[in-house]
Amino acid sequence: MFESKTEPLAPRHAFLWRVVKHLGVAAAVVLSALAIGVLGYHHYARLGWIDSLLNASMILGGMGPVGTLDTDAAKLFASFYALFSGLVFISVMGIVLAPAAHRALHLFHLDEKDLEES
């Protein structure tokens, strides 16, 4: 996926395209996690679609739930979804930061002549 330390540094346009692809993957992960939350709140808490979206968005964004949850199933879902959302946040940050982190580490392995060529 990325160039190895023995290969030259990727050109700027290749790096920017890699960043765009990673942002797309991160957006897909966030939208998938949001869909899980909306469906879960709609099913377990019996909330309407808009309220389900609001609760799922708030938990996924780290703000916490908005509405009160009456059933034990809804409370259990909210608990597991909150833990899941924390893992999604960590994963998305890794996906988004991977190209920049790789490029920075790759720069440490380049020789002076390699830096002049790129």
C-alpha positions as CSV (number, residue, x, y, z in Angstrom):
1,M,0.0,0.0,0.0
2,F,2.7,2.5,1.0
3,E,6.2,2.6,-0.4
4,S,8.9,0.9,1.7
5,K,11.9,2.7,3.3
6,T,14.1,1.6,0.4
7,E,11.9,3.2,-2.2
8,P,11.9,6.9,-3.0
9,L,9.4,9.2,-1.4
10,A,6.1,9.3,-3.2
11,P,5.4,12.4,-5.3
12,R,3.2,15.1,-3.7
13,H,0.2,14.2,-6.0
14,A,0.4,10.5,-5.1
15,F,0.5,11.5,-1.4
16,L,-2.5,13.8,-1.7
17,W,-4.4,11.1,-3.6
18,R,-3.6,8.7,-0.8
19,V,-4.9,11.2,1.8
20,V,-8.2,11.6,-0.2
21,K,-8.6,7.8,-0.3
22,H,-8.0,7.5,3.4
23,L,-10.5,10.3,4.1
24,G,-13.1,8.4,2.0
25,V,-12.5,5.2,4.0
26,A,-12.8,7.1,7.2
27,A,-16.1,8.7,6.1
28,A,-17.4,5.2,5.1
29,V,-16.5,3.9,8.6
30,V,-18.2,6.8,10.3
31,L,-21.3,6.5,8.2
32,S,-21.5,2.8,8.8
33,A,-21.1,3.3,12.6
34,L,-23.8,6.0,12.4
35,A,-26.2,3.7,10.6
36,I,-25.6,1.0,13.3
37,G,-26.5,3.5,15.9
38,V,-29.6,4.8,14.2
39,L,-30.9,1.3,13.6
40,G,-30.1,0.3,17.1
41,Y,-31.8,3.3,18.8
42,H,-34.8,2.9,16.5
43,H,-35.2,-0.8,17.3
44,Y,-34.2,-1.0,21.0
45,A,-35.3,2.4,22.3
46,R,-38.2,2.7,19.9
47,L,-37.2,6.2,19.0
48,G,-38.3,7.9,15.8
49,W,-35.8,8.1,13.0
50,I,-34.7,11.7,13.7
51,D,-34.4,11.1,17.4
52,S,-32.4,7.9,16.7
53,L,-30.1,9.9,14.4
54,L,-29.6,12.6,17.0
55,N,-28.8,10.1,19.8
56,A,-26.4,8.1,17.5
57,S,-24.7,11.3,16.3
58,M,-24.2,12.6,19.8
59,I,-22.8,9.4,21.1
60,L,-20.6,8.9,18.0
61,G,-19.3,12.4,18.4
62,G,-18.5,11.9,22.1
63,M,-21.2,14.2,23.5
64,G,-23.5,11.6,25.1
65,P,-27.1,10.6,24.6
66,V,-29.9,13.2,24.4
67,G,-33.1,11.3,25.2
68,T,-34.0,9.2,28.2
69,L,-33.9,5.4,27.7
70,D,-36.7,3.5,29.3
71,T,-36.0,-0.2,28.6
72,D,-33.1,-2.3,29.7
73,A,-32.4,-3.3,26.1
74,A,-32.1,0.3,25.1
75,K,-29.7,1.0,28.0
76,L,-27.6,-2.0,27.1
77,F,-27.5,-1.0,23.4
78,A,-26.5,2.6,24.4
79,S,-23.7,1.2,26.6
80,F,-22.3,-1.1,23.9
81,Y,-22.7,1.6,21.2
82,A,-20.8,4.1,23.4
83,L,-17.9,1.7,23.7
84,F,-18.1,0.9,20.0
85,S,-18.0,4.6,19.2
86,G,-14.8,5.1,21.2
87,L,-13.2,2.3,19.1
88,V,-14.5,3.9,15.9
89,F,-13.0,7.2,16.9
90,I,-9.6,5.7,17.5
91,S,-9.8,3.7,14.3
92,V,-10.8,6.7,12.2
93,M,-8.0,8.8,13.6
94,G,-5.5,6.0,12.7
95,I,-7.0,5.8,9.1
96,V,-6.8,9.6,8.6
97,L,-3.3,10.1,10.1
98,A,-1.7,7.0,8.5
99,P,-0.6,8.7,5.3
100,A,1.0,11.7,7.1
101,A,2.6,9.6,9.7
102,H,4.1,7.2,7.1
103,R,5.4,10.1,5.0
104,A,7.0,11.7,8.1
105,L,8.7,8.4,9.1
106,H,9.7,7.8,5.5
107,L,11.5,11.2,5.4
108,F,13.7,10.0,8.3
109,H,15.0,7.1,6.2
110,L,15.9,9.2,3.2
111,D,19.5,10.1,2.3
112,E,20.5,13.7,1.4
113,K,20.6,12.8,-2.3
114,D,17.0,11.4,-2.1
115,L,15.7,14.6,-0.6
116,E,17.3,16.7,-3.4
117,E,15.6,14.5,-6.1
118,S,12.0,14.8,-4.6
